[in-house]
Amino acid sequence: MITPYDSITIEISPAVEDYLKAVYRLEQAGLPAQTKRICEELDGIKSASVSAMLKRLADAGLLEYTPYQGVTLTSKGRRISLAVLRKHRILELFLVLEMGYSWEDVHEEAENLEHHASDKLIEKIAAKLGYPEFDPHGDPIPDAQGSLPARETLLLAEAPIGREMRVFRVLDQNPGRLSFYGNNGLAPGSAVTVRSRELENDTINLRVATGHLTLNMHAAARILMVRNN
C-alpha cells in the first residue's frame, strides 16, 4: 500500500494535496509547472498565494524548484500525489458504477470526497470494484503501491483512416465537453472510425455509433484510442 506521509514535515492538508496533484497533472502533460499554470490548474488562486505555497512545499521536500523552469515533484511529493489520485479515481468509478452518476458529473464530487475518505474505505471500495485499473474517463488508477497500469494508445487526431478503433481515455475534466463527447459516441469503450481529415479546416470526420461526426483537431487531440482486439 502507498505510505506517502512518512518523514513529512508539513501538514498534508487538502490544499497541499491539491497543489501536488496540480503539479503532477502538468508534469504528465509535459508542461513546466510554473506559477501561472498552477494558478490556472487551481481555478485562479492568486499568484502570490501560489508562490508562497510552492516555497513551503519545496522547503518540506515535496517539490524541487528550478529557476525559470518552475517546480517538479520529488519522490515524496510524487508518492503523495499518486495516493490522492488513487482515491480520486476510485471514487469516480464508484460513483458511476454504484451510485448512478454520469461520467461528466463525478469529478467535483470526487474532489470533495478524496480529502476525507480514509485509506481503509478506499481499499474496501477498490476490492468491491475488483481492483480496477482505469477510471470512467480512462485515466489510470495507481495501485496500492503507487504503480500505474500501462496501455498502448494513440490520439484520435492521429488514428489511421478507415480502421475501427475504440475510445480508451478522454483527457478532459470539463463537464460540458464530457457531456458532448458522451452524447456523440465518444465515451470510453465506444467504436470510432476516422473517415477523413480536412487539414484546411483543421477538422476530422468520424463514423460513430450515432452516425457521422465532424470534430476539430484540438478536441480530437484530447481523445486516446486503442485498437480493437
N, C-alpha and C positions, 0 to 999 in steps of 0.2 A: 504494500500500500504506500501511496505517496505520504511522506512525512516531511513536509516542506518547512516547518517552523522551528526546527532545531537551530540553536545558536543565533536566533534572530534578535536584534537589539532594538527593534521598533515594534510598536503595537500594530498587529495586522488588522487594521480597520477595513470596513467596506471601501472607503476611499482609496486606501493603499492597494487593495485588490483590483479596483477599477483602473488605477494608474498602470499597474503591472500588466493587466490584460491589454490596455491600450498600446503599450509598448510592444507587447507580443504580436498584436494584430498588425502593427506597422512593420515589424520585422518580417512577418510571414508574407506581407505584400511587397517586400523588397524596398520599402521606403525608409529613409532616415527618420528616426524617432526624435524629431526636433520639437521645440516648444510649440510652435504654431500648429503643427499637425496633431500634437497631443491635445491641444485646446479643441481642435475640431472633433477629434475622437470622443472627447468628453463633453460634447454639446456646448462649447463656447465658454468654458471656465476661463477666467481672466489669466493672461499670460504671466502676470506677477505671481498668482497663486500656484500656477503650474510650475514655474521656475523654482519656487520655494519648496514644493513637494518633491520635485526631482532631486534637489540638493539633499533633502532628508533621506530619500531612498538611496542615493549614492553613498551618503555617509554611513548608512546602515548596511552597506554591502550588497544591496539588491540590484543596483544599476551601476554601470560604468559610464562615465562622461568623457567624450572626446571632443575637444574644441572644434567648433564649426561643423560638426557632424551630428551632434545630438547624443542620445544615450542608447545603450544596449543593455539587455538583461544579463546579469551574472548568473552563474549556475543556481544560486539560491533564489534569485528573482524568477528564473525560468521555472523552477520547481513549484513555486507558489502560483504563478500564472497558469501552469498546467493543471494544478489541483483545482483552481477556481473554474477553469474551462471544463474540467470533467464534471463538476457539479452542474454548471450551467447547461451543458449539452445533454446530460442525463435527464435533468429536469425538463428540458424542452421536449424530449422524446416521450417522457412520462405524461406530460400534459396533452400531447397529441394522441397517444395510443390509449391512455387510460381515462383521460378527463374530457375528451372530445373537443379540444382546442384545434383551431385551424393553424397551419404552419406559419401563417403571417402574423398571428397574434401571440405567439409564445415567447418571443424574445424579451419583451418588457416584463412579463410575469416571471420568467426565469431570472432576469436581472435582480428582481426584488427578493426572490426566494434563495438565491445562491449564497447570499451572505449570512443566512440564518439556518440553513439546513446543515445538520450535523454530518460528520463523515459516516457515522453508523447508518443514518437514514439513507444517504446516497448509496451506500453499498447494498442496503436492502432493496432499494429501487432497481439498482443495476442487476441484482440477482433475479428479481421478478421479471425484468425485461430480457433476461438471457444474456447478460453482459454484452450489450450492443456495441458496435464499433463506430457507428455513424449516427448523427442526429437527424431530425426531419429535413434539414436543408442539405444533407450530405456532408456536413462538416465532421471531421474525425474526432472521436471521443478518446482522450488519453485513457489508458488503462490504469489500474491501481498503482502501478509502478512509474507512471508518467510516460510510458511509451505510446507513440501514435501509430495507428494502423496505416498501412500504405496501400494505394491503389493507383494503377496507371491510368491517367486520364488525359484528355486533350480539350482545348477550348472549342466550344461550338463554332466560334468565328473561324477556326482552322480545320474543322471537320471535313472529311472528303465528301465530294458531291456524289449523290446517288446511293450512298450507303446508309442503311438504317442503323442508328445508334440509340443509346438510352441516356437520358439526363441522369447524372450522378450527384452533382453538387451545384448549388446556386450560391454564388459569392455576393450575397446581398442581405441586409438586415432591414431594409425599408419595407414597412408593411404594405404600402400601396403598390410598390413594384412586385413584391412577392405575390400579392393577390393577382396582379396582371399575369405573372408567369403561371400561376396555378390555374387561372381561368382560361389560359390559352395553350394548354397542353405542354407546359414546360416545367412541371414539378418533377422532383427526383423519381426515377422509375419510368418516366414517360418515353415512348418511342418517338424519335425525330429523324427526319431525313432532310439533308440540305439539297435543295433543288437547284439553286444558282446563287451567284453573288453579283451584285451590281456595284462595282468599285466607284463609279462616278457619283453614285448616291450614298455610298458608304452603308449599304444595306445587304441583308442576306435573306433569301427566300427559302422558306421551310415547308415541309409537309408534316403536320402534327395530327393528333387524334381528332382535333376539332375541325380540321380542314387545312387550308393554306394560310401561312402567316408570314408577313414581312417584318423583319426586326432590324433595328440599327445595329451596327457592328459594336458599338460601345456596350449595348445590352448583351449581345452575343458573347462578348469577352468576359461576362460575369457567370457564364454557364459552363460547367465542366461535363464532359461526356465520357462514356465508356462504350466499348464495342459490345454488341450482343454476343452472348455465349453461343 
